[in-house]
Amino acid sequence: MGLTRRRFLQQLGLGLAAWGASDVGLWTLCDRYHQVLAASTARKLALLIGINQYPLGSGLEGCVTDVELQRELLIHRFGFQPTDIVTLTDWQATRDAVETAFVEHLIQQAKSGDVVVVHFSGFGSIVAGRTPDAIQTSLVTADPFPTGDTPIVNDVLQETLWLLLRSLKTDRVTTVLDTSYLYPGNLLQGNLRVRSYPNPSTAQPSGAELAFQETLLTQLKLDWEKLATYRKNGHLPGLVLTAAMPDQIATEMRWSRFTAGLFTAALTQSLWEATPPSSLRITLGRVTQQIGQIASQQQPQLNGQRSQEPNLTPYFLPHLPIGTIGAITAVDETGKTAQLWLGGLPATLLDQYGVNSLVQVVSADSSKSTVATKLQVLSREGLTAKAKVCCEPGLDEATLPPVQVGQWLQELVRVLPRNIGLTIALDSSLERIERVDAVSAFTAVPRISSAIAGEQPADYVFSKVPSPPTQLASLPATQGLTPSISYGLFSPGHDAILNTTGEGGEAIKVAVRRLVPKLQTLLATKLLNLTVNEQTSRLRIRASLEQLTPQTQTLSWQETGQVDSVASVATKPLPGLVSGLLQIPVGSRIRYRVENNGSQPVYPLAISLDSSSNLLWLAVPTVPPDGASSPVTEPRGWVIAPQQVSTIPVAVTGADWQIQAPTGFAETYLIFSRTPFSQTATILATQQRSGSSAIAGSLLVNPLDITQAILQDLHQASDLLATLNQPDTYSLDVNAWATLRFVYQVV
């Protein structure tokens, strides 16, 4: 008799509770992981496993990339020796090879106080437990898939992994599992690939796996009863980071020229640019926001015996300079050309990171030279780039410090193409004729292209939306008729984009024409997102999101990498965080408090994408004319003086803004420039003269024009050499602008 879904989830939940699961937010997850890896120890060991190619052709695409992401991070960010990292990929990662490597590389070598990292990316599944009605999770290895009525699988069982971790002499172990166990019935979820494999319900663990468990039990001087007690009490050493909750799925996503686990990509990127431990709370937002806005039903979890400790260790490695985006991984024999690893750039930005972008080498000992070597990107392939040494006018190239493998990188100039568009994936649920019509319709929309879901990178998914059941549909005369279908837009993880669903029965070409204004808004938001640079900007800006009712409190804060962190703020979680997500109730009144801690004035601009996917302009502070008693809200002359604190928005009735329904994700971009937003101000002034409101929350009727003007203003503010000012690109100098992005969930 099969298990019900409720019973399955109860057992699965109990099983994962035995890992020491806690209900802390993802900010703790990133914080703990950073502190464990940064602990100063005699040795650091890692076992990294990633399986793309499985038997029978049921494969994944991003697991080997996950291993590469972790390996480069551990070597160049946390100082692991390459010889202390064992990787098993694809056919190498059989059950026997995985367990042998764990024993020989980790258990036999790791001593008390050493740091150990275990990473697995691949399929997870469910197999029978030790009693007839029990089940347990497993990691699917590269062994041949079983056949027959009662198949025997060579998976690594959850209990085995527990015993292996328990066998380590150190409790400074971090286990990262970018996998899931609950199969949703399809390997494709929107434009994401699912990392769960449907083992047959009768699947049994192999005899070799069970014998290996008995060996580990004997060595640990445990029996099954004691093991159950330990697991129930959460006595799993160290930390376990899982990509999703027990009843959720882990997914991988395709970006430009590479595919990776959604969780691993977000986690490793956040750790590349992580600030010192006292301010790691802000890393929460970065990881959670990246995952939540792509796949809202994938929420990473922090488990393990040490998951609730306030401080894991007093030992830390030297942290990277703020704003680090990667490292040099190879240098040619001339010393003039280098290969770069850009794992510290967000994947969405990396997709558009253009040729001629400039990065700066961060010397391991900055006291030896006052001149930093600059590298200009010549080409990029996925996460790697080829770059040449670039010399400024008046400098002798021979006097520049030599570039070396392992040197860290900071961003200087971001080059973006001007012809950025949106790609819409056509969902697998569409019939062939529907896909043909959709391709034709999207082709007619400027800067919009289409792709087949699961085959190419995409920003959103176009899918059919069945109409909800009605009383009319239940009448005998209407039974058996095809339900009315409408179409709408979805996130890559197949979360519905609000206000994009049409009426039932509409033709696809009609649906696409209806969606054109929303597509323009989403493209405008994509352009805004490409300007986010809080970790690399050289401006000194701090901003906090405040809730004014029922009492004033700070909900979230961000700052550029040039601002000294405030320890009292960074060492405690902020209110409103639920599982790492900032939640704000409908009706709340909010505002942003902005500090210009630099020596030069900055010009601010604020754009918000509300939970209905509308772009809004927020009135911002200005310098009033001589003799005036109140700020001017016309879109010109906006400035925040050095060492001045201002609030955004500035409305006619007061400096706040009320959160409106519906529920869902919302985000605000606070953009600062060292020169006025001249072109943007002209367009905004035209909108106001046409009758649009100037109060907080004004709808942008031409969002794409506005965002293109913002990029052009930032491009002109950068005032770069002619060699970087190509007509088909924007070149943005990190000394000229800062964009802070606040994301929250309206509830």
N, C-alpha and C positions, 0 to 999 in steps of 0.2 A: 504494500500500500504506500503510495507516494506521500510526501510531506506537503502540507498546505503552505501557502506563502507566509501566513502568520507564523506557523511553527518553524518554518525555515529561518525567518528573520530573527525569531527568538533565539534559536540555536546559534545562528551566526553572530548575533549581538553578544550572547554569553561568551562565545569563543573569543571575540575580539576584546571583550571586557577583560579577559584573562591576560591580555597584553598590557594591562594597566591603563586602560583608556581613561582620559580625563576630558572634561568639558571646557577646557580653557580655549581661548581664542587663538587664531593663527599667528597673532603677533608673538605669542609665547613660543609657538613652533619655530619661527625663524630665529627668535632670540636664543632659544636653547641650542638649536643646531649651530648657530654662529659661535656660541660660547664653548660648546664641546669641541668643535673643530679648532678653535683658537687656543685651547688649553696647551700650555707649554709642557711637552712630554719628551721622554727620551726617544720615542719612535712613533711614527704614524703609519698605519697599515690600512690597506683598502682592498676589498674584493668587489668588483663591478661586473654585473651580469646583464646582458641585453640580448634579447632574442627577437629578430625579425622573421627569419625563415623557419617556419614550422613544417613538418610533414603534411602531405595532402594539400599543400598550397594555401592553407588558411593562415596567412601571415600578417604581420604588422610592418610598419615602415619606419617608426621613429625610435625604436628601442636601442639600436646601436648608436644612434646620435645621442641618446641619453647618457650612454656610457662615456662618449667623447666629451659631452658637456661636464659631467662630473669629474672626469680625469683631468681636463684642463683646469678646472676650478681648484681641485685639490693640489695640483702641482704648482700652479702659478699664483694662486690666491692664498693657500694655506700651507705651502712649503713641504708638501709630501715629496719624497724621492720617487722618481719613476720606477725604480726597481722594487719599491715597496707597494706598488699597485699591481694587482693581478686582474686582468680582464678576461672574461669568457663571453664570446659573442657567437650567435647563430649556432651552427652545428657543434661548436666546442662545448656548449653549455648543456651537456647531458646531466641527468640526475647524479650519476657517479662522479662526474668531473666537478660539479658544483660542490658536492659534499666533501670530496677529497681536497679541493682547494681550500675550503673553509677550515678543515682540520689542519692541513699542512702549512698553510700561509698565515692563518689567524690564530687558531688555538695553540699550535705548537710554538709560535713565535711571540705572540703578544704577552707582555708582562704587566704586572700591576702598574697602573698609571699611564699606560700607553693609550693612544687614541686609535680607534678602529672604526672604519666606515664600511658598511655593507649596502650595496645598491642592487635592486632587481627591477628590471623593466621587461615586461612580457605579459603573456596571458596568465590570469588567475582562474581558478575553477573550484568546483565542489566535488569531494569524494566521500565515500562512506567512512563513518567513524568506527571506533572499536566495538561498539554495540549496535545491534540491528537497526535501531531507530535514530542513531546519531549520525551527524555529518560534520565535516570539517573542511576548512579552506585549504587550498594548495597552490603552489607555484608550478606552472606547467613548463617543463623542460623541453629540450630539443630531441628527446627520445622519440622513436616511432610511435604514432598514435595507435591505440589498441582497437581490436575488432572483436566481434562475438557478442553473445548474449550477456555475459558477465565479464566485461573487459577489465584487464589489469593495466593500470596506468603507472607510469614512472615519475609521477609528480613528487616534488619536495613538499611534504606535509607541514602544516602549521605547527604540529607538535614537534616535528624534527627541527625546524628552525628555532623553536623555543629551546630545545635541548642544546643545540649548537651554540646559541648565544649564551646560555647558562654555563657552558663549558669554558668560556673565556675567563682569563685571569684578571681582566680589567672590566670595570663597569662603565668606562668612557667609550661606549660603543653607540654609534648612530646607525640605525637601519632604515633605509629609504625604500619603500615599496610602491612603485608607480605601476600598479596593477589593480584589478578588481575581480570580483568573484561571481556576482549576480549577472547572468546573461539576459539582456533585454529582448532577445528574439531576433536581433539583427546586428551585424557587425558595424553598420554605419548609423550614426546618430547625427542627422543633419549633414554637416560636412566634416564631422569628426569620426575617427575610427575607435571602436570600443575595445578595451583590453580585458575582456572576459571571454572565456571559452566554454562552450556547453558540453562538459563531460556527460556521458550517459548517466542516468539516475542510478544505474546498477554498477557504476565504476568502482573498482576496488583498488586499494594501494598495493604495490608490488611486495612480494615476500622479501626482496632485498631491502626495501625501505623499512619494513617492519623489523627486520633483523638489525639494521643499522640503529634504529631507535633503541632496541634492547641493549646494544653495546654502549650507547651513550648513557642510558639509565644506569647500567652497571658501573661505568666510570664515575658517574656523579653520585653513586651510592643512594639512588632513589628507586622507588617503585611507583607504579601507576597511581596509587592512592596519594602518596606524598606529592607526586607531580601535579595531580589535580588540585591539591590544597595550595601549592605554590602559585599555580596559574590563577586560581580563584582570587588570591590575594594580590595579584598583579606583580609578582616578583620577577618580572622580565628585566634583565639588566639594561641600563642605558635608556635610549630613546628609540621609538619607532615612529617614523613619519609615513603615513599612508596617504595616497592620492585622493581618497574619497571615503565617505562614511560607509558602514557595512551594507546598507541597502541602496547604494549609489554605484555608478559606473565611473571608472577612470578612462580617460580618452587621450588620444594623440591628435595633433593638428599639423596640417601641411602649411608651411610658409614658403616664401620664395627660395627654391632650391634646397630646402631641407625640411624634414619632418621630425618632430620631437614630442615627447609626452607633455601635455599641457602643464602638469604639475612640475616635472623636472625642469622644463624651460623657464617657468616663472621663478622657481626656487633658486636655481643656479644664477640666473640673471640678477636676482635681488641680492644674493650673497656677494657677487662681484662688486656691486656698488654700495655694499653695506657700510654704513657709518660706524664709528666706534660703538661698542656694546651699549653705552648709556643712552644712545638714541635709536636703538634698533626697533623700538616700538613702531616707528613709521614704516618699517619694512612690511609689517602686517598688511597695510593698505595696498602696497604694491602687488604682493602675491595674491591676496584675496580678490582684489579688483580685477586683475588680469584674468583670473579663472572665472570669477562670478559673472562678468559681463559677456563671456564667451559661452559658458556652460553653467548656468545657475544651480544645476542639480549635482554639481561636483564640488564637494567641500572637503578639503584636506583635514586630516586628523592628527593629533599628537597623542601618542601612547607611550607606555614604558614606566619602569619603576621610578625614574628620576624626573618624570614629566612635570611634577608639581613643585619642584624645588625652586626657590626664588633665585638662587645662584648655584650653578653647577660646579664651578671651579674658579679659583683665584688666579689661575695661570692663563695668560693670553699671548698669542703671537702678535707681532706688530701688524696693525691694521693697514689696509691700503689707503692711499690718499683719497679724500672724498671726490667722487665723480669718476673713479676708475672704470674704464669701459672694456679693458682687456689687457693683453700682454703680447710681447714679441715672441714668436715661437721658432723662427728661423731667420738667419741672416746669410746673404750670399757672400762669396769669398772676397768681393770688392768692398763689402761693408756699406754699400750704397742702397741696397734693396733688401727689404725685409718682408717676412710673412707675419701677418697679425692675426690674433684670435680676438674676435669682437663679441665674446659671450656676455659682456656687461651691458650691451645695448639691448633694449627691448626688441623682441622679435618683430613687432609691427613697424618699428622704426628701421630696423635692419633691412627689411624688405625694400625700403626706399633710399637707403644710405648710398649716396652717389659718388661717382668718380670725382676726384679733386678735393674731397673732404680732407681736412687737416686734423691730425692728432699730434700730441706732444708726448715725448718720452719723459717718464718720471724716473730720475736717477735713484738708484738704491742708496746713494749717499749724496744728497743734494748739496752738501757743503763743499764738494770738490769742484763745482762749476756753477756759475751764475747764469749760464746760457743753456737753455733746454733745446735738444734736438727735435726738429719737427719732421713729420712724415706725411707725405701726400699720397692719398689712396689712388692707385692706378687701376685696380680691378677688384671685384669682389665675387666670391663664389660661396654662397651660403653664409656660414659663420666665419669664414676666413677671408682675408684681403691681402693683396700684394701692394706694397707701398714703397716709395722712394724717399731718400733723405732730401729735404727741402730747405734751402738756405735763403734767409731774408736778405734784401739788398743792403749792402754795406758790411755784411759779415763774411768772413773767410771760412769756407766750408771745412778747411783743414783744422780750424780751431774748435769745431763742434765736438762734443763728447761722442765717442763711438757708440753705435747701437749694439745691444747685446741681447741674446736670448734670455727671456725671463723678465726683462724690463717692463714696467707697467705703463699704461697709456691713459692719457686724459684727452678729452675732446676739445678742439679749438674752433673748427669751422665745420658746420653741418651743411652739406650740399644736398638739396632735394630737387627732383625734377618738377617742372611746372605742369606737366601733363598727367598728373596723378589722377586715376579714376577709381571706380568701384567695380569689383567683380562679384557677380551674383551667381551662386551655385544653384543649379536646377535639381530639386530634390528627387530622390530615387522613386518616390511615390507617383511622380508624374508619368503619364502614358507617353508613348513615343510621339504621337501627334501633338500632345501638349508641349513636349520639349521642343519640337520643331517650331511651333508657333511662338514659344517663349524666346527662343534664340533670335528669331526674326524681329520680334517686338523690341527686345533689349538692344539689338544692333542699331535701331533707329534712334536711340537715346544717346546724346553726346556724353562721352566719358564714362559710359556704362558698358561693361562686357559681361558675357555669361560663360559658365563652365558647367561640366557635369559633376555633381556632388561626389566627393571622394577621390576625384582624379586630379584636381588642381586647387591651388589656394583660392580662397574666396572670403569676402568681407561679410556677406549675408547669404541666406538661403531663401529661394523662392519656392513656395510649396502650396499645395491645396489645403483648404480649411473646410472640413465637412460642417454643414450647418447643424446647429443643435436640434435635438428632436422636438417636435411640436405635437399638440393634440391632433392637428389635421393629419399628420403623418401616421397616426395610429389608427385612422379610420380604415375599414376593410377595403374601400375603393382605392385607397392610396398605397396599400401595402404591396411590396414588391417593386415599387417604382424606385428609380435611382435617386438617392438623396441629392438635394441641391448643393452644388459645390461653389465655393468662392476661393480666392487666392490671397496670399499675404506674404509678408517678409518675416524671416526668423533669423536669430543669431546663428553662428556656426554650430552651436550645440542644440539647435532647434527650439529655442525659447522664442515665443511670439513677440514681435515688435509691435507695440501698441499703436492703434489707429492706422493699421495697414491692411486690415481685412475688409474686403468689399462685400457687396450684396451677392446672395446666392444666384447662380446661373450666369454670371458674367463671363464673357469671352476673355481669353488670356490677353489678347491685344488691348482690350478695354481695361483690364486690370493693370497692365503695365503703364498705360497712359495715365491712369488714376494715380499710380505710385510715383510718377516723375517728381512732383514737388518733395515728397518724402525722401526720395533717392538723393536729391540735391542737398537736402538738410543732412543726411547721413554722410555724404561726401564732404560737406563742409566740416562736419565733426571730425572726420578722418584727418583732414588737413590740420585742424587745431591740435589734434592729438600728436601729430608729428612735430609740434613745436615744444612739447613738454621737455624740460631740461633742468629740473630742480637740483639734480646732483652735479651737473656740469657747468651751470651758469656761474659767471664771475661776479654778477651783481649780488649785493648783500640784502636779501629780502627774507622776511619771515611773515607768514600769514596764518591766522587761526580762524576756524569756523566756530562761531558762537551761537548758542541757542538762547534766546531772550526770554522765553516763557516756558514754564511758570517762573523760573528764575534764571539769571544769566549764568551760563557755564560754558567752558570750552569743550567742544566735542572732538575736534581734530585740529592738527596743526601741521604745517609743512614749512620748510625753509630751504634755501639754496645751500650748496655745499660750502659756501664761503662764510656762513654764519656760525658762530660758536654755539654748540648745542647747550641747552639749558638742562642741567642734570635733574633738577627737581621736576621738570615736565617729562623728561625722557624715561625716568625710572619707574613710572607708574602708569597703568593702563588708563585710558580716558573713558568717560561715561559714554553710553550709547553703543558700545561695541558688543556684538553678539556673534560668536564664532568668527571673529575677525572682521565682520562687516559693520560699518557704521549705519545705524538705523535711526531715522528721524520721523516722528509721527506727522501725519497730515494735520495742517493747521498751525504747526510750530512756526514761530517767527525767528528768523536767523539773520546773521550778517557776518561779514568777514572783516577781521581787524588786521591791518597791514602795517608792517614796520619797514621803513627804509633805513637800514643800518649802514648804508654806504656814505661816501663823501660827495656824491653827485646826485642831482634830482633824477627821479624816474617818472615815466609817464605810464599810468595804468589803464588797463582795459579789462572788462569782465564779461564773459559770455557763458551762458548756462544752457545745458541740454536737459530739459525737464523730463519727468517720467512718462510724458506723452510723446517723447521724441521730437519736441519742438525746440528750436534754438531761440534763446531770449537774450536781449541786451540788458545788462544791469547798469544803471546810472552810477557813475563813479565820482570821487571827490575832485574838486578843481580848486585852483587858486582864485579867489574872488577879485574883481577889479578893485582898484584903490578906492577906499571909502565905502565899499559894499559891506553889508553886515552878514550876508549869507552866501554859501557857495553857489556857483553858477553850474547848471546842469546841461548847458549846451555842449556838444561834443567837440570842444576845442580847448586848448590850453590846459588839459588835465595834467597835473603834476603833483608828486609827493616830494617835498623837500628832504634833504639829508637829515637823518635822525628824527624824522617826523613819523607819527602814528596816525593813520586815517582808517575810516571804515568804508566798506563797500557792501551794498549799494547806498547811494545817496538818493533818496526819493523825496518827492514834494511833501509827503506827510510824515517823514521820519526815515532814519537810516536803518531800515530793516526790510525783510522780505518774507512773505508768508508762504510756507510749503503747501502746494496744492495737490489734490488727488489727480490721477489715480496712483495706486501703489506701484512700485517698480524702482529701477535704478535711475539715478539722476547724477549729473556731474557739472562742475563749474570750472572754467579755465580762467585763472587770473594771470594776465599777460602784462609784463613790464618791459619798457624800452627806455634806452637812454636818450632817445629823440622822440618828438611827438608823432602820433599816428595820423599823419596828414591825410593820406588817401582814405583811410578808414573813417576819419572824422567827416570828410566830405560826403561819403555815402550815407553815414548815419544822419547827418544834417539834412540831407535830401529826404530821408525817410521821415524825419520829424516834420519837415515843412509840408509833406504830403498828408499830414494829419495823424500819423501814428503817435502813440503816447510816449512821453519822455520819462515816465515813472519807472520804478524798478520792475523788471519782468516784461519789458516791451518785446513783443514778438518780432523777430527779424524776418521781413518779408522777402529779402534777397540774401539768404545766408551764404551762398557760395560766393557772391560778389564781395561780401564782407570778409570772409576768410582769405580770399585771394588778396584783398587789399591789405589785410594784416600781414600776410607773408611778404608782400612787396614793401611795406613800411619797415619790417624787420630787416629785409634784404638791404634797403637803402641805409638803415641805421648802422649796418655793419661796416660800410665804407671800406671794402676790401680792395686788394690789388686787382688790376684788370684781368690777370690770368685766372682769377676765380669767378669773375663776373661774366659768366657765359649767358647768352640770351635765353637758353632753354632750361636754366636752373635758378633756384633761389640759393644764395650763399649766406648763411647765418652765423655770425661771430658770437661765441658764448660770452664775450665781454659786452655785448650790446643788448642782450635780452634775457629774460627769465620767464618761463611759463610754469605755474604751479597748477596741478590738477587735483581737485577734490571730488571724490566719488562717495555717494551715500545711497542708502536704500530707503525710499519713502514707504512707510508702513501705516 
